Structures are given as structure tokens and as C-alpha cells.
Amino acid sequence: MQLGFVSAILPDLTLNEVCRVAAGEGYDCVEVMCWPPGKADRRYAGVTHIDASRLDERAADDVRACLERHSVAISGLGYYPNPLSPDENEAQVAQAHIRRVMDAAHTLGLENVNTFVGRDWSLSVEENWPRFLEVWRPLVRHAEDLGVRIGIENCPMIFTRDEWPGGKNLASSPAIWRRMFEDIPSPCFGLNYDPSHPTWMHMDAIAPLRDFKDRIHHVHAKDVRVDRHLLNDVGILAYPLQFHTPKLPGLGDVDWGAFFSALTSIGYQGPVCVEVEDRAYEGSLADRIRSLRQSCGFLRQYVPEGDGIA
């Protein structure tokens, strides 16, 4: 396994500066954000450390030189929009850029592209399904043609009334993943698995590693604290952020020992990337770098240095 972090937490730095931080803090790799340049529509979005729409061979050589200079790898390219948005223009922009990110990964010789399936949050899973197949079958075929793997993160994307009640990402539960992979059986189509999401949804965060071991393409390391006194006050049907708080690894309710025990048991050898969304560490750039240092120190007990870059 290789230990990395998601570059979204360093939006004000260049790729070269991100890689310098990664090397300085003892990381092996970085999941590099590839949003289209422009204004972000939510937290942790809109970060462009590689512009996939402008990645010609010269730009790709610059990226490779940066990685070599700092002895850091790219675990995957990340872009997390809503390609099934009911706003057709938003959906088409997202679908087109997902293709560009796949193309960029191919140009750079990378294996992983991480994203969301998307969802019309006002409709049921069943009502979303025909459009899911219409959009994602050709996207997966494009990945197959390029030799790129797609890792779908399992966050339901439910935070406020703007995402209520269904959330903006269909792929939030094992039942849905099972159906996804039955209908689109390509081995290029898999998961970017984050144990924090089933934890706050009161689900088993370990069992999916066993049940979907052949579909785990990439892993996020984010923790979460479920505040029981708040949950008891507002109930499970409240907006999730009313009763849970994203935390750094080791500061929440994820059982990291059991999690890494399961990862090693299934033979996972890929990247594990810290995703910082802990607001206690977002006051300044120094705080955010400190969050990466603290996370690396905690996770190195499970991912020893010298594991190598796959």
C-alpha cells in the first residue's frame, strides 16, 4: 500500500508546491484534483492542480518532471461533480469533463480516475436507474478503451436541503453497488472506498472490503465522529451534518485497526489517501499542513514507509 492525501485541502498551492508538501510530510502519493478551472459550487470543489482540458504532451512532461523532482507519485486524478444532475447543462459539463480527466490519466500513464456517479436527488433509486445506465455505460466503455479504472466514491452527498432527500450521489450503499456492477460488469468500474460514510450511516464499514474486494480501486482515509447527544436530539432523518462531524484519521469512530486488517486480508496493494475535511484544522495553510502531518503520523502504523509505489 501507499499513503497519500487528496490535494483538495491545498487549493491555494500549485502542483509543485503540493508535491513538495507531500514529500516533506512523508507521503508516497497524492490524489490530484482536476476540476475545470472556475468558481467552486461547494466546499472542497473547484480545485485544479492539473487542468485536464489543457494537458498536452508538454504539460504532461511538466507533471512527470514535478513528480520525479519530489519523488512523489499520483494515486489517481479526482473530479467529483454530479453527472446525473437534473440540470442538463450541469450534467453535460460534468460528463464531458469526466472524459477529459480519463484522457488526462491515460496521457500521464495513470490507472485511476475517481469521481461520483451522480443522482437526481428528487427521484428514487429506481427512477434514477435508466439515466444512470444511459450515462455511465458509454463512460465506462471510454475508460475501457483507455485502460483506465473508475473509482466511485461512496459518499451520498447529503448535507443541506439542496441535496435532500436522495443526495447527489447514487452509489452510497452495497445494495446499489451490487446492482451497478451487475448492470455494468466491467472490471474498470469500481469503488474509491471511504469508511467514514458507512460509519455515520450506521452501517458496517469493514464488510464491503470483503464483499467487493475485486472492485476496490482506491481508498480514502477520512474519519467521522457521530455525536450521540445530537443524534438523540434531531433523529436519523435530520440532515447528516446535524449529528456527525468529519475528523482526521484516529479522531473519530472508524476502527482503523480492523479496517487495515481487512485491507491486507483482501490483498489490497493500492493507495490510501487522507481526505481532510476536519474544520478544526482549516484555519490557515499551516493548520492544513499540520493536519496532513498528524494524519501521516497516525496512519504510518498501518502503512509502513517503504511499501513502494504500485
C-alpha positions in Angstrom: 0.0 0.0 0.0 1.0 3.6 -0.5 0.0 6.5 1.8 -1.2 9.7 0.2 -3.6 12.6 0.5 -6.3 14.3 -1.5 -5.0 17.6 -2.9 -8.3 19.5 -2.4 -7.1 20.5 1.1 -4.4 22.7 -0.5 -6.3 24.7 -3.1 -4.0 27.7 -2.9 -0.9 25.8 -3.8 0.5 24.8 -7.2 1.0 21.2 -8.1 4.8 21.6 -7.5 4.0 23.0 -4.0 1.6 20.2 -3.3 4.2 17.6 -4.2 6.8 19.5 -2.0 4.4 19.3 0.9 3.7 15.6 0.2 7.5 14.8 0.2 8.2 16.9 3.2 5.5 15.3 5.3 6.4 11.7 4.4 3.7 10.8 1.9 4.2 8.5 -1.1 1.5 9.9 -3.4 -1.2 12.5 -4.0 -4.7 12.2 -5.4 -4.7 15.2 -7.7 -7.8 17.3 -8.2 -8.7 18.1 -11.8 -11.8 20.3 -11.6 -12.4 22.6 -14.6 -10.9 26.0 -13.7 -13.5 28.3 -12.3 -15.6 29.0 -9.2 -16.3 26.2 -6.8 -20.0 25.5 -6.0 -19.3 23.7 -2.7 -16.5 23.1 -0.2 -13.5 21.1 -1.5 -14.7 21.5 -5.1 -13.3 23.6 -7.9 -9.7 22.7 -7.1 -7.5 22.4 -10.2 -4.0 21.1 -9.7 -3.9 19.6 -13.2 -6.1 21.2 -15.9 -7.3 18.1 -17.8 -8.7 20.3 -20.6 -5.2 21.6 -21.4 -3.0 18.6 -20.8 -1.0 18.2 -23.9 2.3 16.2 -24.1 4.4 19.2 -23.0 2.2 19.8 -19.9 2.3 16.1 -19.2 6.1 16.2 -19.3 6.0 19.0 -16.8 3.8 17.0 -14.4 6.2 14.0 -14.7 9.2 16.2 -14.0 7.5 17.6 -10.9 6.7 14.1 -9.6 10.3 13.0 -10.3 11.7 16.1 -8.6 9.9 15.3 -5.4 9.9 11.5 -5.6 6.1 11.5 -5.2 3.5 9.6 -7.3 -0.1 10.4 -8.3 -2.5 7.9 -6.9 -5.3 9.0 -9.2 -7.0 12.0 -10.7 -10.0 13.3 -8.9 -13.1 15.1 -10.0 -16.4 14.8 -8.1 -19.4 16.5 -9.8 -23.0 15.4 -10.4 -23.1 13.9 -13.9 -26.8 12.9 -13.3 -27.9 16.4 -12.3 -31.4 17.3 -13.3 -29.9 20.5 -14.7 -29.0 19.2 -18.1 -26.3 21.7 -18.7 -24.6 20.9 -15.4 -24.8 17.2 -16.2 -23.4 17.5 -19.7 -20.5 19.6 -18.4 -19.7 17.0 -15.8 -19.9 14.1 -18.2 -17.7 15.8 -20.8 -15.0 16.7 -18.2 -15.0 13.2 -16.7 -14.0 12.1 -20.2 -11.3 14.7 -20.2 -10.0 13.5 -16.9 -9.9 9.9 -18.1 -8.0 11.2 -21.2 -5.5 13.0 -18.9 -5.0 9.9 -16.8 -4.2 7.9 -20.0 -1.8 10.6 -21.2 0.0 10.5 -17.8 0.1 6.8 -17.7 -2.1 6.7 -14.6 -4.5 3.9 -13.7 -7.2 5.6 -11.5 -9.8 8.3 -12.0 -12.0 9.0 -9.0 -15.5 10.6 -9.2 -19.2 10.4 -8.3 -21.9 8.5 -10.2 -24.3 11.4 -9.5 -28.0 11.5 -8.9 -31.2 13.4 -9.3 -31.8 13.8 -5.6 -35.6 14.4 -6.0 -36.1 10.9 -7.6 -35.9 7.4 -6.2 -33.1 5.0 -7.0 -35.4 3.2 -9.4 -36.3 6.4 -11.2 -32.7 7.3 -11.5 -31.6 3.9 -12.9 -32.4 4.3 -16.6 -30.4 7.6 -16.8 -27.6 6.1 -14.7 -27.2 3.3 -17.3 -27.6 5.8 -20.3 -24.8 8.0 -18.9 -22.4 5.5 -17.4 -22.3 2.7 -19.9 -20.5 4.9 -22.5 -18.3 6.5 -19.8 -17.2 3.0 -18.7 -16.6 2.0 -22.3 -14.4 5.1 -22.7 -12.4 4.0 -19.6 -12.0 0.5 -21.1 -10.7 1.9 -24.4 -8.1 4.0 -22.5 -7.1 1.3 -20.0 -8.2 3.5 -17.1 -10.1 2.4 -14.0 -13.0 4.5 -12.5 -13.3 4.6 -8.7 -16.7 5.8 -7.5 -16.6 7.3 -4.0 -19.4 6.1 -1.7 -20.4 9.5 -0.2 -24.2 10.0 -0.6 -23.7 13.8 -0.8 -26.5 14.8 1.5 -25.6 17.9 3.5 -28.4 20.5 3.2 -31.9 20.9 1.8 -30.2 21.4 -1.6 -29.4 17.7 -1.6 -32.4 16.4 0.3 -33.8 13.8 0.3 -31.8 11.5 -2.0 -28.4 13.1 -2.1 -26.3 13.8 -5.2 -24.5 10.5 -5.5 -26.4 7.3 -6.2 -23.6 4.9 -5.2 -23.9 5.1 -1.4 -24.7 1.5 -0.3 -23.7 -2.1 -1.0 -27.1 -2.9 -2.4 -26.7 -0.2 -5.0 -23.1 -1.1 -5.8 -24.1 -4.7 -6.3 -26.8 -3.6 -8.8 -24.4 -1.2 -10.5 -21.8 -3.9 -11.1 -24.3 -6.4 -12.3 -25.6 -4.0 -14.9 -22.2 -2.6 -15.8 -19.9 -5.6 -15.1 -16.7 -4.1 -16.5 -13.7 -4.6 -14.1 -12.7 -0.9 -14.9 -15.8 0.2 -12.9 -15.2 0.1 -9.2 -15.0 2.0 -5.9 -13.0 4.7 -4.3 -13.9 3.4 -0.8 -14.2 5.8 2.2 -15.1 4.1 5.5 -16.3 7.3 7.1 -19.5 7.3 5.1 -20.9 3.9 6.2 -19.8 4.8 9.7 -22.0 7.8 10.0 -24.8 6.0 8.2 -24.7 3.3 11.0 -23.5 0.5 8.6 -20.7 -2.0 8.7 -17.7 -0.2 7.3 -15.5 -3.3 7.1 -17.8 -5.9 5.4 -17.7 -4.1 2.0 -14.0 -4.6 1.7 -14.6 -8.4 1.7 -17.8 -8.3 -0.3 -16.4 -6.0 -3.0 -12.7 -6.8 -2.8 -12.3 -7.0 -6.6 -13.9 -3.5 -7.0 -11.8 -1.6 -4.5 -9.7 0.6 -6.9 -8.7 3.4 -4.5 -9.2 4.2 -0.8 -9.9 7.4 1.1 -8.8 7.7 4.8 -11.3 10.0 6.5 -12.7 9.6 10.0 -16.0 10.8 11.4 -17.4 11.4 14.9 -21.1 10.6 15.4 -22.3 12.9 18.2 -24.9 10.7 20.0 -26.3 13.6 22.0 -27.1 15.4 18.8 -28.4 12.3 17.1 -30.7 11.7 20.0 -31.9 15.2 19.7 -32.6 15.5 16.0 -33.0 11.9 14.9 -31.6 9.9 12.0 -33.8 11.7 9.4 -32.1 15.1 10.1 -29.5 16.5 7.7 -26.4 14.3 8.4 -24.2 17.3 9.4 -26.6 17.9 12.3 -25.3 14.8 14.1 -21.9 14.0 12.7 -18.5 15.7 12.2 -15.7 14.8 9.7 -12.4 14.3 11.5 -8.8 13.4 10.9 -8.0 9.7 10.9 -7.8 8.5 14.5 -10.1 11.2 15.9 -13.4 9.6 15.1 -15.3 6.4 15.2 -13.7 4.4 12.4 -11.9 1.3 13.7 -8.7 1.8 11.7 -7.0 -1.4 13.0 -9.9 -3.5 11.8 -10.1 -1.6 8.6 -6.4 -2.1 7.6 -6.6 -5.7 8.8 -9.4 -6.3 6.3 -7.5 -4.4 3.6 -4.4 -6.6 4.0 -6.6 -9.7 4.2 -8.1 -9.0 0.8 -4.7 -8.3 -0.7 -5.2 -4.7 -1.4 -1.9 -3.1 -2.5 -3.2 0.3 -3.8 -3.2 3.8 -2.5 -4.8 5.0 0.8 -5.3 8.8 0.6 -6.1 11.0 3.5 -9.1 13.3 2.8 -9.0 16.2 5.2 -12.5 17.7 5.9 -11.9 18.4 9.6 -12.8 22.1 10.1 -10.7 22.2 13.3 -7.6 22.2 11.0 -8.7 24.6 8.3 -8.0 28.0 9.9 -4.8 28.5 7.9 -2.4 26.9 5.5 -0.2 26.0 8.4 -3.1 24.3 10.1 -3.9 22.3 7.0 -0.3 21.1 6.6 -0.4 20.2 10.3 -3.5 18.1 9.6 -1.6 16.2 7.0 1.4 15.7 9.3 -0.8 14.4 12.1 -2.7 12.1 9.7 0.5 10.7 8.3 1.9 10.0 11.8 -1.2 8.1 12.8 -1.6 6.1 9.6 2.1 5.1 9.3 1.4 2.4 12.0 -0.8 0.7 9.4 1.1 1.7 6.1 4.8 1.5 6.9 7.3 3.5 4.9 9.0 1.5 2.1 5.8 -0.2 0.9 6.6 1.2 -2.5 4.6 2.8 -5.3 2.5 0.4 -7.3 
